[in-house]
Structure formats: structure tokens, C-alpha cells
């Protein structure tokens, strides 16, 4: 069992920055691949970024590459998403997700891969 709780969402102006966090409870956090997804009103859930259990490998959607950075602190059982140069189209509920660790690939961007999900945190970017 893994429980995930997101925090750090809020309202930010276009061009600004925000960091969201996901705290995990349960055993062996470092043995899970972690990811961030987002869902805007009326749209399907969209992959943003993934990170391997060790933190040594990352994978990003083209829409966020160069602007967002995923990282993790296994000593704190926490994964982060640093979001810079935010755009109104980044407005969404941001969810973290976990699956037992595996090499990152294009499959890492599929929501169906992940077994555990947080409740989400709202990020709103104003124009």
C-alpha cells in the first residue's frame, strides 16, 4: 500500500514559478517509479513527467520539457515538480502517481501503468 498526498498548488501569474510536492507514506519509497499528471477542465488526464526510483533517470512530455523539473528526495519520501515559465495552458489539477520501479520508457507516460494516485492539487495560471 502507498498513500500519496500532493501540496503546493495555488494561483500564479503567467511567467511565474511554482513547486508542487507529493509526500508518500508506506514502505520502500525508493522502489517506486513516480510521475506527475495533470488534468484541465473538460480534458483527459495528461502526462507531465516521470522519475525512476533512484532519481537518476527522468522523462518529460514535450509540452513541459525545458520548463518543468521533476526530482525526488528519498530520505523524505517526497517527489517534487518545479514549474517555471508557467503559461495559462498549464492550469490544471496536478496528480502524482506511483508504480513499482521499472526502467523509464514511452510507457511511463501512460496513466494506466500507475497503481497509486494522490488526490490532486490545483494549479491556476492567470494571463
Residue frames relative to the residue before (quaternion, step in Angstrom):
aa qw qx qy qz dx dy dz
X 1.0000 0.0000 0.0000 0.0000 0.00 0.00 0.00
X 0.0241 -0.7659 0.6424 -0.0076 3.54 -1.08 0.88
X 0.1207 -0.7652 0.6290 0.0655 3.55 -0.93 0.95
X 0.1319 -0.8063 0.5764 0.0139 3.57 -0.87 1.04
X 0.0309 -0.7973 0.6023 -0.0249 3.58 -0.90 0.98
X 0.2325 -0.7841 0.5655 0.1067 3.57 -0.62 1.18
X 0.0195 0.7742 -0.6327 0.0034 3.54 -1.28 0.50
X 0.6676 0.5586 -0.3576 0.3384 3.56 -1.32 0.13
X 0.4744 0.6691 -0.4513 0.3515 3.59 1.21 0.00
X 0.1740 0.7847 -0.5833 0.1173 3.53 -1.30 0.27
X 0.6083 -0.5344 0.4511 0.3755 3.52 -1.38 -0.32
X 0.0596 0.7913 -0.6027 0.0844 3.56 -0.85 1.01
X 0.4850 -0.6588 0.4913 0.2991 3.58 -1.14 0.61
X 0.6296 -0.5236 0.4125 0.3991 3.56 -1.21 0.53
X 0.7567 0.3200 -0.2804 0.4963 3.54 -0.94 0.99
X 0.6106 0.5797 -0.3375 0.4210 3.55 1.25 -0.27
X 0.4232 -0.6929 0.5359 0.2313 3.53 -1.39 -0.07
X 0.0001 -0.7687 0.6394 -0.0151 3.52 -1.28 0.53
X 0.1479 -0.7668 0.6153 0.1071 3.57 -1.14 0.62
X 0.1331 -0.7721 0.6185 0.0610 3.52 -0.81 1.06
X 0.1955 -0.7857 0.5818 0.0770 3.55 -1.16 0.65
X 0.1458 -0.7579 0.6304 0.0837 3.53 -1.26 0.52
X 0.1476 -0.7944 0.5874 0.0458 3.55 -0.60 1.20
X 0.1984 -0.7975 0.5653 0.0713 3.55 -0.87 1.02
X 0.1614 -0.7383 0.6444 0.1171 3.52 -1.11 0.76
X 0.5677 0.5636 -0.4421 0.4059 3.54 -1.14 0.63
X 0.6350 -0.5714 0.3872 0.3470 3.51 -1.30 0.26
X 0.8819 0.1887 -0.0894 0.4226 3.52 -1.42 0.33
X 0.0015 0.8343 -0.5483 0.0574 3.58 0.75 1.08
X 0.6731 0.5221 -0.3035 0.4270 3.59 0.95 -0.84
X 0.6341 0.5228 -0.3312 0.4635 3.59 1.24 -0.15
X 0.6405 0.5055 -0.3238 0.4790 3.61 1.27 0.24
X 0.3637 -0.6365 0.6357 0.2418 3.49 -1.20 0.73
X 0.1491 -0.7952 0.5856 0.0495 3.58 -0.91 0.98
X 0.0460 -0.8017 0.5960 -0.0020 3.56 -1.14 0.65
X 0.2663 -0.7084 0.6258 0.1889 3.51 -1.41 0.32
X 0.0593 -0.7518 0.6566 0.0149 3.52 -1.08 0.92
X 0.1391 -0.7806 0.5995 0.1092 3.55 -1.26 0.30
X 0.1078 -0.7884 0.6045 0.0386 3.54 -1.19 0.61
X 0.2100 -0.7728 0.5928 0.0850 3.53 -0.69 1.19
X 0.6548 -0.5189 0.3547 0.4197 3.62 -1.14 0.46
X 0.8411 0.1709 -0.1490 0.4911 3.56 -0.89 0.97
X 0.6797 0.4560 -0.2872 0.4976 3.60 1.25 0.07
X 0.5621 -0.5943 0.4560 0.3506 3.55 -1.27 0.39
X 0.6184 -0.5420 0.4173 0.3868 3.55 -1.25 0.44
X 0.1578 -0.8150 0.5575 0.0070 3.55 -0.86 1.09
X 0.4624 -0.6808 0.5024 0.2651 3.57 -0.97 0.90
X 0.1667 -0.7853 0.5885 0.0964 3.56 -1.10 0.74
X 0.7931 -0.1951 0.1926 0.5439 3.61 0.66 -1.08
X 0.0982 -0.7767 0.6194 0.0595 3.56 -1.25 0.54
X 0.1082 -0.7834 0.6103 0.0448 3.55 -1.23 0.56
X 0.4889 -0.6755 0.4747 0.2817 3.56 -1.00 0.86
X 0.7069 -0.4811 0.3182 0.4093 3.55 -1.26 0.35
X 0.6951 0.4677 -0.2652 0.4772 3.57 1.01 -0.81
X 0.4437 -0.6809 0.4570 0.3616 3.57 1.18 -0.56
X 0.5357 0.6695 -0.3831 0.3436 3.58 1.26 -0.07
X 0.7663 0.2814 -0.1599 0.5550 3.61 1.19 -0.45
X 0.0432 -0.7830 0.6205 0.0103 3.55 -1.08 0.82
X 0.1086 -0.7664 0.6323 0.0323 3.53 -1.29 0.52
X 0.0842 -0.8289 0.5529 -0.0150 3.58 -0.79 1.09
X 0.4883 -0.5938 0.5479 0.3296 3.50 -1.28 0.48
X 0.6030 -0.5801 0.4051 0.3686 3.58 -1.10 0.68
X 0.6356 0.5771 -0.3274 0.3947 3.58 1.03 -0.74
X 0.7728 0.3165 -0.1727 0.5223 3.61 1.16 -0.50
X 0.4540 0.7094 -0.4452 0.3040 3.61 1.22 -0.27
X 0.7861 0.2766 -0.2396 0.4982 3.55 -0.88 1.00
X 0.7300 0.3714 -0.2251 0.5277 3.58 1.25 -0.30
X 0.7691 0.2917 -0.1448 0.5499 3.58 1.02 -0.83
X 0.1041 -0.7726 0.6233 0.0620 3.56 -1.20 0.63
X 0.1925 -0.7603 0.6108 0.1086 3.56 -0.85 1.02
X 0.0614 0.7836 -0.6153 0.0600 3.57 -1.04 0.80
X 0.1467 -0.7864 0.5899 0.1101 3.57 -1.26 0.20
X 0.1900 -0.7274 0.6483 0.1202 3.50 -1.30 0.55
X 0.2501 -0.8210 0.4947 0.1370 3.55 -0.07 1.28
X 0.5886 0.5673 -0.3696 0.4417 3.60 1.16 -0.48
X 0.7386 0.3627 -0.2036 0.5305 3.59 1.21 -0.55
X 0.3724 -0.7451 0.4718 0.2890 3.60 1.28 0.02
X 0.5479 0.6162 -0.3699 0.4280 3.56 1.02 0.85
X 0.1389 -0.7456 0.6459 0.0879 3.54 -1.15 0.78
X 0.2015 -0.7956 0.5676 0.0658 3.57 -1.05 0.85
X 0.1100 -0.7350 0.6574 0.1243 3.51 -1.36 0.34
X 0.1608 -0.7764 0.6066 0.0587 3.55 -0.50 1.25
X 0.0919 -0.8142 0.5732 -0.0073 3.57 -0.61 1.17
X 0.0248 -0.8007 0.5973 -0.0385 3.56 -0.62 1.19
X 0.8186 0.2205 -0.1748 0.5007 3.57 -1.30 0.34
X 0.1017 0.8525 -0.5059 0.0840 3.55 0.96 0.90
X 0.2096 -0.7641 0.6056 0.0736 3.51 -1.18 0.83
X 0.6366 -0.5290 0.3752 0.4174 3.62 -1.12 0.44
X 0.6504 0.5296 -0.3226 0.4387 3.61 1.04 -0.65
X 0.5617 0.5710 -0.3923 0.4523 3.60 1.29 0.00
X 0.4521 0.6933 -0.4499 0.3354 3.59 1.26 -0.18
X 0.3211 0.7207 -0.5461 0.2815 3.57 -0.69 1.12
X 0.4700 -0.5502 0.5690 0.3907 3.48 -1.41 -0.08
X 0.2163 -0.7872 0.5703 0.0907 3.56 -0.78 1.07
X 0.1157 -0.8034 0.5841 0.0027 3.55 -0.81 1.13
X 0.2245 -0.7253 0.6208 0.1953 3.56 -1.13 0.59
X 0.1207 -0.7909 0.5998 0.0145 3.52 -1.21 0.65
X 0.1578 -0.7963 0.5814 0.0538 3.56 -1.19 0.61
X 0.0328 0.7499 -0.6607 0.0115 3.52 -1.25 0.64
X 0.6175 -0.5376 0.3921 0.4195 3.60 -1.08 0.53
X 0.6172 -0.6373 0.3204 0.3318 3.52 -0.91 1.03
X 0.1079 0.7559 -0.6349 0.1174 3.54 -1.14 0.85
X 0.6294 -0.5293 0.3782 0.4250 3.61 -1.13 0.37
X 0.4801 -0.6644 0.4919 0.2934 3.56 -1.05 0.78
X 0.0896 0.7637 -0.6321 0.0961 3.53 -1.11 0.83
X 0.7294 -0.3725 0.3007 0.4887 3.57 -1.26 -0.18
X 0.5889 0.5823 -0.3654 0.4250 3.59 1.15 -0.52
X 0.5535 0.6282 -0.3871 0.3862 3.60 1.19 -0.46
X 0.6623 0.5107 -0.2925 0.4637 3.58 1.25 -0.36
X 0.5719 0.5880 -0.3734 0.4333 3.58 1.29 0.07
X 0.4592 -0.7073 0.4671 0.2659 3.57 -0.68 1.10
X 0.6291 0.5734 -0.3355 0.4035 3.58 1.05 -0.74
X 0.5586 0.6193 -0.3866 0.3935 3.61 1.21 -0.33
X 0.7251 0.4961 -0.2345 0.4161 3.56 1.03 -0.83
X 0.3538 -0.7757 0.5005 0.1503 3.53 -0.96 0.99
X 0.7886 0.2429 -0.0988 0.5562 3.58 1.12 -0.66
X 0.0702 -0.8087 0.5836 -0.0235 3.55 -1.00 0.94
X 0.4042 -0.6785 0.5574 0.2560 3.52 -1.20 0.62
X 0.6496 -0.5441 0.3814 0.3694 3.56 -1.34 0.05
X 0.5199 -0.6585 0.3924 0.3770 3.57 1.26 -0.29
X 0.1051 -0.7604 0.6362 0.0781 3.53 -1.29 0.50
X 0.4346 -0.7339 0.4696 0.2279 3.57 -0.87 1.01
X 0.0516 -0.7537 0.6549 0.0195 3.54 -1.01 0.94
X 0.0297 -0.7995 0.5993 -0.0278 3.57 -0.71 1.11
X 0.1153 -0.7866 0.6061 0.0265 3.57 -0.78 1.10
X 0.2168 -0.8005 0.5510 0.0927 3.56 -0.57 1.17
X 0.4042 -0.7185 0.5206 0.2222 3.56 -1.13 0.72
